Amino acid sequence: MKAKEVNFDGLVGLTHHYAGLSFGNEASTRHQHQLSNPRLAAKQGLLKMKALADAGFAQGVIPPHERPNLPVLRQLGFSGTDAQVLAKAARQAPQLLSAVSSASAMWVANAATVSPSADSADGKTHFTVANLNNKFHRAIEAPTTGALLRAIFRDDRHFAHHHALPQVSLLGDEGAANHNRFGGDYGEPGVQLFVYGREEGHSGLVPARYPARQTREASEAVARLHQLDPARTIFTQQNPAVIDQGVFHNDVIAVSNRHVLFCHQLAFLHQDSLLAELSEKVPDFTPVIVPDARVSVGDAVSTYLFNSQLLSRDNGDMLLVLPQEAREHNGVWRYLSELVENGGPIREMMVFDLRESMCNGGGPACLRLRVALNAVEQQAVNPAVMMNDRLFDTLNQWVDRYYRDRLSQADLADPQLLTEGREALDELTCLLDLGSVYPFQQE
């Protein structure tokens, strides 16, 4: 059945701040303690969603999580009223308060791994929520992420939802940021590529400086849950050397779409073997390999060149969606301009200012979860989350009512911020027809 790729972007939350929580993500560390602008961050994301919807791409919204996460603070021994819990945490463990206030769930490329129905033995679209257990502030996301995905993809005739894998190091899972799918039409059986950073008990190369967050064991478990054909499933290791240069997820060094892989020369550990296997299994496989001599790994990380979206127009032409930082770097922009002019599969570029997200280490691809859906499945998606003129205006007005235009770590202890967030999310669940998906709505 004919299908299309639908992108669901995470809406930036009200507590978006710069705390440097993500060791291995150099942008996150570099901007620690700077003032953030949650209102601007949300509006930058909404502008990207609306522009892509206007360009003819199906575009949805995934809402933010409730933050600060009071139940987690109580689980960690802080007691009393909500205001007292916040005050105690701010005084005794400010880093914990920052972690449970992180708006990192906006990077929904880490929300889950998704396999389309064309690839699954039971003919359903499968979602496995990522456990994100390498970082505390992200490991607490899974329950709410699962609830939100079930509220959006809620028809169990078409969608299968799996809980996060067990929260142990062996099964570190970072979701779609380490997953690629290749093929022709989105509705035809494809080849799924899982990229991992380490394998338990394996004596091969591993990063020395930064953690390898994704394990092979987790990727294999997700493939089993999604009932994938082993003959059309590939597991490959990310190059440890680039992880040590700040490539904390595969989507910082590679992006794919249909038969095209756009990646850096040093992206994978055994890159030549991988390209040969993809050439055998993917019809018309077209690799676009960026030479290290033209764009260094450091420049790729600083500009998020590969944390871009590679999208197909109806006529088959491909569009590369990039952050402003890629255009502002002379060498990167020169390479990209030549790439488009030379008539390869990438025919055009679209650039967005996502500076608020970028300063915390997340570019265009981090902000979106891609889901291939056939016509019947598209009809089964909660229609209230799909971007259009009316929803864009409604969400911008909602942001203006509730979001602050500056936020520091000290502000996280303000009980009014918690109240503002709950009031905002209460309204948002009505606007997006989600039901009671947040813990505070179920008390």
N, C-alpha and C positions, 0 to 999 in steps of 0.2 A: 504494500500500500504506500502511496506517495506520502512523504513526510517532510517536515521542515525542522530546522533547529530554532528553538525558542530560548532566548537568554533571559534569565531572572536575576536582576541586580539586587544586592543588599542595600537597604536604606540606612544611611549612617544614623547612629543613635545619639541621644541627647547628652551622653557623657563622653563623647569623643574627646580624648585628651592625649598628651604626649608624655608617656611614662617610661619609655625605653624598656618595655617588658619582654621584648622578643630577641633574646641573644641569638646571634646568627643572622639577624636582619639588620643590616648596617644603617639603613635609613631610620629605623625605629630607635636605635641606640644614639644616632647622631643628633636627633631632635628632642632628646629627653629634656623635660622640664620647660620646654617652650610653651607659650600660651597657644591654645587652639581656638578655633571658631566653629563650634558644632553647627550653627545655622548655615554658614557658608559651605561647610563640608556636605551637608545634606542637599543643599541646592546645586552644588557642583555635580553630585551624583544624579540628581533628578534631571539636570540638563542633558547629561549623556543619555540617559534612558529615553528622554523625549526625542532627542535628535535622531537616535537610531530607529525609534518607532516611526518618526516622520519619513525616514529614508526607506521604509518598507520592511523593516525587520520586526518580527514578533518579539515583544518585550514585556516582561513582567516585573513585579516588585516583590521582594521578600522583606518583611518588616524587621526592625531591630529587636534586641532582647531587652528584658527589664534589667536595668542597672541603676544603682548598685544592687548586687545580688545579696539581699539580706539573709535569705535562708542559708547560704554558704557561710556568711559571717557567724551566724548563730551556731552552725555546725562546728565552727572553729573555736567556740567557747565565749563569744561575745554575747552578753545577755542584757535584758532590760527592754525598754521601749525602742522603737525604731531609731529615734533620735539618740538615745543612749548608746545603742549598738554602734552607730556611726561615729559618735564622739570617742568611744573607747578604742575603736579600730584606728581612728586617725591619730590618737595619742600613743597607742601601744604598738601598732603595726601598720604604719602608713602605706607600706608597699603592698600589704594584703588588701587594704581598702582600694588602692589603685587597681590592683589585679581584678577584684570583683566588680569594679566599675568600668572596666575596659569595654569599648564599643567594637572590639575586634570581630564580633559576629557579622559585621557589615561585609567582611571579605568572604562571601558565600562560595567562592571557589573551593573553600575548605569545609563547606557545610556537609557535603556528602559526595560519594561517588555514584554516578548515574550510568546505567546501561539501558539503551533503548530496547523496545519490545522486539525489534527485528533480530537482536542478538541473543535473546534469552529463550531458553527451551520452553518456558511456559507462555511465551508471547506477551509478557507484561513488561512495563518499564519498571526497573528496579532502582531503589534508592537505599544506600547504606550510609547512615550518619557517621561522620568521622569522629573518632574519639579524641584526636588532637592532644594526646597525652604527654607530648614533649614540653608543653608550657601550661602552667597552672591556670592562667587567665583564660586559656582556650579550652582546657579540659572540662570546664564547667558548662560549656555551651550545649553539649549533646542533647539533654532532655528537651530543652526549649526548641532547638533546631528541629528535632524529630516532630514535635507538636506542630510547628509551623509548616513543615513539609506535608504532614498529613492533612492540615487544614487547606492547603493549596491543591495538592494532588490527592483528592479524598475519595475517589471512586475505586474500590478494591477490585473491581472487574478489570481495571486497566493498570493499576499501580500497586506495586509490592514494596512495602517499607520494612527495612531491617534496622534493628537497634545498633548502636555503636558496638564495636568489638570490645572485648574485655580491656580494662584500663591497666595494662601492663606493658613494659618496655618491648617485649617480644612482638607485640601487635600494634606498634605505633602507626596510626593511620591519619593522613592529612587530607584525604578526600580527593576531589577532582583536580586539585593543583598538581597532582602527580599521575594524571591519567589522560590518555589521548585515545581518540577513536578515528579510524581511517575507513574509507570506503567511497562508493560512488554516491548514489542518492541516499539521503538519510534514512529512508525506509527499507533499504536493502541490507542484508547481513553484512556486518563490517568486521574489521580487525581491531581488537582493543589492546592498547599498549599501556602496561603498568610500569611506572618508573620508581625504583626504590633506592634508598641510600645505603642500607646495610642489611645484612643477613645474619641471623643468630648463629654463632659458632663458626662463621665463615672466616677463614684466615686471610682473605684477600684484602685489597686496599680499602681503607675507610678514612674519612676526614680526620685531620689532626687538630684543627682549630675550632671548628663549629660542629654542632651535632647533626647527624644524619637522622632526620625525623621519621621518614617512611621506611618500614621494613618490608622485606620480600614476603614474610609470613603473613602480614596484614593484607598485602595485595592479593596473595593467593586465596586467602579466606574470602575476600570480597568477590573474587571471580567465581568461587564455588557458590556463594550465596546468590549471585546473579544468574546462575545456571548457564554460564558461558561455555561455548565450544572450545575445548583445549587446543584444537587445531587452528583456531582463529584468535588465540590469546597469547600475547608475548609479554615476558617479564625481562626488564633490562635495568642495569645499574647506572645511576647518575654518576658522573665523573666526580670522585671525592675532591679533586683539586679545585673544582669550581664551587663546590659547597663551601670550601675554606675561603673562598673569595666573596662570599655573601649570597650564593645561589641556594637559598634555604629550601626552595621548592623547584620542581622541574619547570613550572610555568614562568620562572624568572630567566630561563635559558632556552626554552623551546615552546612553540605553539603549533598546533596542527588544525587542519580542516579538510574533510573529504580525503582527497588523494595527495594533499600537500603537507609536508613537514617543513616548517621554517625554524631553523635552530642554529646555534653557534657551532663552530668547528669543534669545540671542546666539550660539548654538552654531555655526551654519554661516555661511559668507561670503554666500551668496545664498540665504538661508533660505526666502523666499517662493517662489522658483522651484523649490527642492527640494520643498517641501511640495506644490506644484501637480503636479509630476511624480509624486510618490508617490501622490497622490490619483488620478491617471489609471491607474497601473499596479498598485496594491494594492487589491483588493476590500475595501470597508468600512474603508479607511484612517482611523485615529483618532489625530490628533496631540494630545498633552497638553503644552502649551507653558507653561513656568514663567516668569512675567513677571520682568524684572529688578527691578522695583519691589517685588516680594514677596521674592525671593531673589537677592541680588547674585551675580555670578560669584565674588567673593572668598569669600562664605559657602558657595557650592556647592563650591568647592575645599577649604575648611577642614573641611567636614563630609562630603565625598564623597557628597553627596546622589545624584548621578547614577552614581556608581560602585557602583550597586546591581544586584541581580539581579531581573529582571522575569520571573516564572514563571507558567505556566498550570496551574491545577488541572484535573482531569478534567472538571469541569462548565463550564470556560471562564473562571471567575473568575481574576483575576490577583492575584498576591502580590508585594509589593515587599520585597526583603531588603536591609536597611540596616545601616550601622555604628552603634554606640552614639553616635558624635559627632553624628549627625543628630537623635537624640532629645534630646540635651543642649543643642541650640541652640534657643532659644525660638521665634525667627522661622521657622526651617525646619520645626520640628515642628508649629507652628500651621498652616503652609501644608499640610503633608502630612495632618494630621488633617482639615482642611476638604476636601481632595481626596478622601479616602476617604468622608467623610460625604455628599458631593455626588452619589454614585452613578455615577461614571464607570467606566471599565474596570478601574481599580485598586481592588480591594475590601478588601484587608487588607494589614497590614505585619508584618514579623518583624524584630527587632533583635538584633544580635550584638555582643559585645565582641571586637573584633579589634585591640585597642590596639597590640599588638606589631607587627603588620603595618602598621597605619595610621601609626605613627611613622616608618616607612621609606617611606611614600607608596603603600601598596597597600590597597584596600578589598575588599569582598566580590566585586565583579566582576573585580578584578585576579587574585583567587585561583582563578578557574575558567575552564575551556575548555568551551564549550557545543558539543555534537555531536548533531545530529538523526539518529536511527537508526530504521529500520523493524524489525519483529519479527525478521526473518532476520538483519539486521546486529547487533542486540542479542545474539543467540545467538552471533555470531562474535567478540564482544569477550572478551578474557581475563577469565574470571569471577572470578579471584582478586583483582582490583582493585576490585570492587564493594562498596560500604559496606553492612554489616549489623551486627547486635549482636556477632557473633563477631569480625569484623575490627576493629571499634571497640575492643573490649577488648584484642585482640592488639596493635594499634598503640599504644595507650596504655601498655601494659606495655613495649613496645619502646622508646618514648620515655623512660620512666622509667629504663630500664637504661642508655641511652647519652647522653642529652642533658644538658648543663650548665644550671644555673639562672641563670647570669650569665656574660656574655662581653664582653670589651673588645677593642680592636684589638691590644693587646699580647699577648693570649692566642693570637692567630693563629699566632705563631711557635712555639708549644708542639708539639713532635713528637707528644706524646701525643694531642692533639686530632686530628691526622691519623690516628693509629692507631684512635682511637675511631670516627671517621667511617667508615673502611674496614671495620671489624668490623661496625658497624651496617648499612651498605649491603649487605655480604655476606649478612647475615641477612635483610635486607628483600627482596632479590631472590629468596630462597627462599620467603619468606612470600607474595609476590605473583606467584610463578611467572614471573619475567621473564627468566631466563637470565643470561648474563654480558654485561651492558649497559655496565658501567663500564670505563674503561681499565685500572685496577689489576687487574681480574679477568681481563684478557686478556694480561697480561705473562707 
